[in-house]
Amino acid sequence: MDDPQERFTELYERHYRSVLGYALMRAEPDTAEDVASETFLVAWRRLDDIPGLPLPWLLGVARNLLAKQRGARYRGRTLIDRIASFTTAADQTGWDVADHVLDRQSALAALASLRAGDLEAITLVTWQGLTPDEAAAVLGCSTRTFNVRLHRARTRLAGAMRAPGRSRAGVPGRRSHSFLEET
C-alpha cells in the first residue's frame, strides 16, 4: 500500500478498538476516547515511523498520552489544594449583598466627610496610584509635607469610618468647595 490515506484507514479500522479498550481500562470513558483519538492523530502525523507491528507502538503512544493526562490532573489538583489552603472558614460562608452595600455607603459617607485636601491626598495615592514623591509634586509641596498630610487624612478617614451615622451635611469643618481646590 503506497497511499498514506489507505494505510491510515486500515490501521485505524484494525486497531482503534484495541487502543480504546486499553485507554478505557486506565481512564474515564471521555478521557479514554480523547486519548484514543489523539493516539491516531499522532499515528497520522508519524505514519512513516510506525513499525511493522503497529499495535505495541500505538499502545505506547496511548500510554504516554494517559500519563500526560494524569500529570495535568495532578497539577490541577495541586493548584486547587494550594488555593484551598489559603481559604479561611470566613471565606466559605455566604455573604449578604446588603452588608456590602452598607459598607460601600459607609465608605462613601466617610470619604464625603473629609476636607478637600484630605480627600485629594488619599485619592492621589489610592486611586491614581501615585507614589508620595509624585503626589507631592502634584500638590507642589515636599514629600515630607505630603506624607504628613496623607497620614492625617488617613487618620481622619479611619475615624470617619468608625463613626456610625455621620452624614455629609453634619460634619463639622466640612468645606463646600471641590476637593481639587487648595486647602
PEUR-V304534 format. One line per field, one symbol per residue. ss: DSSP state (@ for helix, = for strand, . for the rest). phi: phi as a letter, one per 40 degrees, with the letter a starting at -180 (. if undefined). burial: b if it has 16 or more other ideal C-beta (glycine too) atoms within 10 Angstrom, else e. A space follows every 10 residues. Layout:
BEGIN
ss=???
phi=???
burial=???
END
This chain:
BEGIN
ss=...@@@@@@@ @@@@@@@@@@ @@@@....@@ @@@@@@@@@@ @@@@@.@@@. ...@@@@@@@ @@@@@@@@@@ @@@@@@@@@@ @@@@@@..@@ @@....@@@@ @@@@@@@@@@ @@...@@@@@ @@@@@@.... .@@@@@@@@. ..@@@@@@@@ @@@@@@@@@@ @@........ .......... ...
phi=.bccccccdc ccccbdcccc cccccbacdc cccccccccc cccccbdccc ccbccdcccc cccccccccc cccccccccc cccccccbcc ccccbcddcc cccccccccc cccccdcccc ccccccccgc cdcccccccg bcccccccdc cccccccccc ccccgcbccc ccgccccccc ccb
burial=eeeeeebbee beeebeeebb ebbeeebeee bbeebbebbb ebbeeeeeeb eeebeebbbe bbeebbeebe eeeeeeeeee eeeeeeeeee eeeeeeeeee eeeeebeebb bbbbbbbbbb bbbbbeeeeb ebeebbeebe eeeeebbebb eebeebbeeb beeeebeeee beeeeeeebe eee
END
